[in-house]
């Protein structure tokens, strides 16, 4: 069964901390994505990557960076966590640019205190 | 830029009633995908529609792509409590990614 695995289900971090959210997929997918999900706002794209070492800004990249050193791993980095980054973070991957469906991870609920 | 409107935002139905959610785009679409997210879960891919006027069925779920490829609908016949969740449409933006609608949250009252 294909999988997207996010390293933590729940995280609590302090304001100003550097936070790493890890995502690993075992499907050899080219494309990987980071979303945040907040009530009433749907899924908002933070960053995505269509190849190793390639990254593109999504709709809300401010305060975030990403790293994709290997095809299977896509990391989201909060350089200096703030309370307004408290959210559910979802990682996804897809095999094909135009017609491939997304497979999502289970999500990381991050609370910044 | 491309916009995707999904309506309604919320829907409460009595178990056994039908339910429909609509997805509307400002531009002609190459395809459209539908996802379901159960409460506390993550979005799960349901189906993809590609052709103009296409209709696909999955048990009690009927998916339709408009003739002009600018809108789509998901219809659930005789809802059950297992249908509870948020339904998202997603449209290809043409730049390596899909744009998700804001979702329709369905509550089914037993």
Boltz contact constraints between the chains, C-beta under 6 A:
constraints:
  - contact:
      token1: [A, 42]
      token2: [B, 100]
      max_distance: 6.0
  - contact:
      token1: [A, 42]
      token2: [B, 102]
      max_distance: 6.0
  - contact:
      token1: [A, 42]
      token2: [B, 103]
      max_distance: 6.0
  - contact:
      token1: [A, 43]
      token2: [B, 100]
      max_distance: 6.0
  - contact:
      token1: [A, 48]
      token2: [B, 97]
      max_distance: 6.0
  - contact:
      token1: [A, 50]
      token2: [B, 96]
      max_distance: 6.0
  - contact:
      token1: [A, 90]
      token2: [B, 42]
      max_distance: 6.0
  - contact:
      token1: [A, 97]
      token2: [B, 96]
      max_distance: 6.0
  - contact:
      token1: [A, 98]
      token2: [B, 92]
      max_distance: 6.0
  - contact:
      token1: [A, 101]
      token2: [B, 33]
      max_distance: 6.0
  - contact:
      token1: [A, 101]
      token2: [B, 45]
      max_distance: 6.0
  - contact:
      token1: [A, 104]
      token2: [B, 42]
      max_distance: 6.0
  - contact:
      token1: [A, 104]
      token2: [B, 43]
      max_distance: 6.0
  - contact:
      token1: [A, 106]
      token2: [B, 42]
      max_distance: 6.0
  - contact:
      token1: [A, 107]
      token2: [B, 42]
      max_distance: 6.0
